[in-house]
């Protein structure tokens, strides 16, 4: 049975981990101006989270994404490499 990528435990684990990584930086925004280093830390956390989810989706043929997003759709046939 195929599963929507956004309804998996792995996706929500990545979302919560990303929140825990970014939240302290956002808290600092109230106290000071962001530096380039702050922006790079946030961008790095977002990019690494996206790469983890892209790899998870690529390795699991039972995962699909909605039609408006890149990746396999729910009605796509498995293509052999």
Buried (B, 14 or more C-beta within 10 A) or exposed (E): EBEEBBEBEBBEEBEEBBEEBBEEBEEEEEEEEEEEEBEEBBEEBEEBBEEBBEEBBEEBEEBBBEEEEEBBEEEEEEEEE
